[in-house]
Amino acid sequence: RTVYVNGAFVPEEAATISVFDRGFLFADGVYEVTTVLGGRLIDFAGHMARLRRSLAELAMDAPADEAEILSIHRELVARNGIEEGMVYLQVTRGAADRDFAFPPAGTKPSLVLFTQEKAVSDNPAAEKGLTVVSVPDQRWARRDIKTVQLLYPSLAKMEAKARDADDAWMVENGLVTEGTSNNAWIILADGTIVTRPRSEAILHGITRSAVLRLAEEAGHRFVERPFSIEEAKGAAEAFITSASAFVMPVVRIDGAPVGAGVPGPLSRRLRQIYIEEAR
Ligand code: PDD
């Protein structure tokens, strides 16, 4: 595979990053994952808007302008022949002597991109549905910034696997924040779609925004409010959203079936609507 590192397209074996890179030493970096479907980038503008926001919140310089970042995405998709999959982008504050204080102004940020080929639209998991378990949310308090500080979500994912589940829903003050790398949703018996409002407690998912818009356009009722694991277990349906999962039904929470324990009709419909629009 070809990857992009600081200005150059190189074979992955030849790509290098400094051991002093602040992304490596301090997790001082942010990232975006954009899906490719039929060779085209989905919601690129949304991902760039969130990247700008993450950079601004951390007072980090942009590594390149947006037109350039778009052309790097396109070039990498073309070079690696990606029809369906993801483009991963990471920006860090760059390499500098190890110091908790930020490096001097003018230190060049690092920019890395690579692709992953993955069947995202024809995913068998969507037919089966996912199982999730609840874990306490022990991440830092600024989850609205998409940092590469992903150790706790990784531990939560391993906890889910140890408990024979696909993923974990994190809980804080009795309420679900989100999944390890996705936003969490439920659908009530009366058809109302519920997801947590945007705040510093969760990542503002680009897929989340798209699904809220599509649900509204299709005339479905929705409300943005937090919900508990107990409420989710008693819901008619549940699902997650992310760039890579799109809309993915959740059929079990902490071992208890959600609704009939199979992917629900509205979750399936929302997945279908999302994919149709993305295509
Ligand atoms: N994760 N919440 C968290 C904690 C996430 O890491 C993600 C995305 C989302 C969904 O955001 P979006 O719809 O913009 O993808 C919610 C990416 C896909 C990842 O880490 O691979």
Residues whose N, C-alpha, C, O or C-beta is under 5 A from the ligand:
A	BS01	PDD	V33 E178 G179 T180 S181 N182 N183 L203 H204 G205 I206 T207 R208 T241 S242 A243 S244
